[in-house]
Amino acid sequence: MRSLSWILILAGCAACSTPVPKPRGVLRIDLPEAKYTSFTAKELAYVFRVSQLVTIEMPPADTTEDWLNVTYPSLNVKMYCSYRSITRETLPRCEAECRELVARSARDAQAISEQAYEAPERRVYGTLFRIDGDSPSPVQFMLTDSVSHFFRGALYYQQRVDADSVAPVTEYLHHDVMELIQSFDWK
């Protein structure tokens, strides 16, 4: 009887120490309601609307560089933007460079989708690129007036991410990029 008790106790202990796999958890991300504000600077050739969550980084005043970074500190995301003066002859090269950068960001991606954008009343024409799958830059775009201005933006996560885990953030940021594009205007 006594040995039977020990056997039952040992069997119970062995059953308790068997590892049980736990389901994978996903971080819950609560995103605030989107609110936008106009952004302009006298030295820039353009204006647009951005989320109130962002901070804008400009190049030093003593440089001739023409870029800005739209940073989401709470989401650890940065949108790198650049501007170039162009001619009708240099526009194809700028577009090709943009497409090449999109392709480089999509090496491990499942698909790249393009969405054309036109606002002829403001002379704004462009393309929005969505990169599905594992890419550090899931949303990119280019805007031009086809004559003298070219603006490019690329949204980057500041750390390696799993596309499925950050899908809600990417969708949220996609709406912010759409707001930027739809409100974009040349000065």
C-alpha positions in Angstrom: 0.0 0.0 0.0 2.8 2.3 0.9 4.7 1.7 -2.3 1.5 2.3 -4.3 1.2 5.7 -2.6 4.8 6.5 -3.6 4.1 5.4 -7.2 1.0 7.7 -7.4 2.9 10.6 -5.9 5.9 10.1 -8.4 3.5 9.8 -11.3 1.7 13.0 -10.3 5.0 14.8 -10.0 6.1 13.6 -13.4 2.8 14.7 -14.9 3.3 18.2 -13.4 6.8 18.7 -14.8 5.9 17.9 -18.4 6.4 21.1 -20.4 3.2 22.5 -21.9 3.6 24.8 -24.9 2.1 28.2 -24.4 0.3 30.0 -27.2 2.3 32.8 -28.9 1.2 36.2 -27.6 1.1 39.3 -29.7 1.6 42.8 -28.2 -1.5 44.8 -28.1 -1.1 48.2 -29.6 -3.6 50.9 -28.8 -3.4 53.6 -31.5 -4.9 57.1 -30.8 -7.5 58.7 -33.1 -5.7 60.4 -36.0 -5.6 64.2 -35.8 -3.7 66.2 -38.4 -2.1 69.6 -38.6 -0.5 71.6 -41.5 3.2 71.5 -41.8 5.1 74.2 -43.7 8.5 75.9 -43.5 9.5 79.0 -45.4 12.5 77.3 -46.9 10.5 74.3 -48.3 8.8 74.2 -51.7 5.8 72.3 -50.4 3.2 72.0 -47.7 1.3 69.0 -46.3 -0.7 67.8 -43.3 0.8 65.4 -40.8 -0.3 63.6 -37.7 -0.1 65.5 -34.4 1.9 62.5 -33.1 4.9 63.3 -35.2 8.0 65.4 -34.7 9.7 66.9 -37.8 13.4 66.8 -38.1 14.9 69.3 -40.6 18.5 69.5 -41.9 20.8 72.1 -40.3 20.1 75.6 -41.5 23.6 76.1 -42.8 23.3 73.2 -45.3 21.8 73.0 -48.8 20.4 69.6 -48.2 16.7 69.3 -48.9 15.3 66.5 -46.7 13.2 66.1 -43.6 12.3 63.2 -41.3 8.8 62.7 -40.0 9.3 60.8 -36.7 6.7 58.9 -34.6 8.5 58.6 -31.3 5.8 56.6 -29.6 5.8 54.0 -32.4 9.5 53.9 -33.1 8.9 54.7 -36.8 10.5 57.3 -39.0 9.5 58.5 -42.5 12.5 59.7 -44.5 11.6 62.4 -47.0 13.7 64.1 -49.7 13.0 66.8 -52.3 14.8 67.5 -55.6 14.4 70.2 -58.2 14.0 68.4 -61.5 13.4 69.0 -65.2 11.3 67.0 -67.6 14.5 65.3 -68.7 15.6 64.3 -65.1 12.2 63.1 -64.0 12.5 59.6 -65.4 15.8 59.1 -63.6 14.3 60.2 -60.3 11.3 57.9 -60.8 13.6 55.0 -61.7 15.8 55.6 -58.6 12.6 55.6 -56.4 11.4 52.3 -57.9 14.9 50.8 -57.4 14.8 51.8 -53.7 11.3 50.3 -53.3 12.6 47.1 -54.9 15.6 47.0 -52.5 13.2 47.3 -49.6 11.1 44.4 -50.9 13.7 41.7 -51.1 11.8 39.4 -48.7 8.4 40.8 -49.5 5.5 38.8 -50.8 4.1 41.5 -53.1 4.4 45.2 -54.0 1.3 47.1 -55.0 1.2 50.5 -56.6 -1.5 53.1 -56.3 -1.4 56.1 -58.7 -2.4 59.5 -57.3 -3.4 62.6 -59.3 -4.5 66.0 -58.2 -4.3 68.1 -61.4 -5.7 71.2 -59.7 -2.6 71.3 -57.5 -0.2 69.8 -60.0 0.5 66.8 -57.8 1.0 63.4 -59.4 2.5 60.4 -57.7 2.6 56.7 -56.8 2.1 55.0 -53.4 3.9 51.7 -52.9 2.7 49.1 -50.4 5.1 46.3 -49.6 3.4 43.2 -48.2 5.5 40.9 -46.1 8.7 41.3 -44.1 10.1 44.7 -45.1 11.6 47.4 -43.0 9.8 49.9 -45.2 6.2 48.8 -45.9 5.0 52.2 -47.3 6.8 54.4 -49.7 5.7 57.1 -52.2 6.8 59.6 -54.7 5.2 62.9 -55.7 5.9 65.3 -58.6 4.5 68.1 -60.6 6.2 66.5 -63.7 8.1 69.8 -64.4 10.3 71.1 -61.6 9.6 69.3 -58.3 10.1 65.7 -57.0 9.3 64.6 -53.4 9.9 61.1 -52.1 9.0 59.4 -48.8 9.8 56.1 -47.2 8.4 54.9 -43.9 10.8 52.7 -41.8 10.5 50.8 -38.6 13.5 51.5 -36.5 13.9 47.9 -35.4 13.4 44.5 -37.1 9.7 43.7 -37.0 7.4 40.8 -37.9 5.0 42.2 -40.5 2.0 40.3 -39.0 2.7 41.8 -35.5 2.9 45.4 -36.7 0.1 45.1 -39.3 -2.3 47.4 -37.3 0.5 50.0 -37.0 1.3 49.8 -40.7 -2.3 50.3 -41.6 -2.6 53.2 -39.2 0.6 54.8 -40.8 -0.7 54.1 -44.3 -3.7 56.4 -43.5 -1.3 59.0 -42.3 0.8 58.8 -45.5 -2.5 59.0 -47.5 -3.4 62.2 -45.6 0.1 63.6 -46.4 -0.3 62.8 -50.1 -3.8 64.0 -50.4 -3.0 67.3 -48.7 0.3 67.8 -50.5 0.7 71.1 -52.4 3.6 73.0 -54.0 4.2 76.5 -53.0 
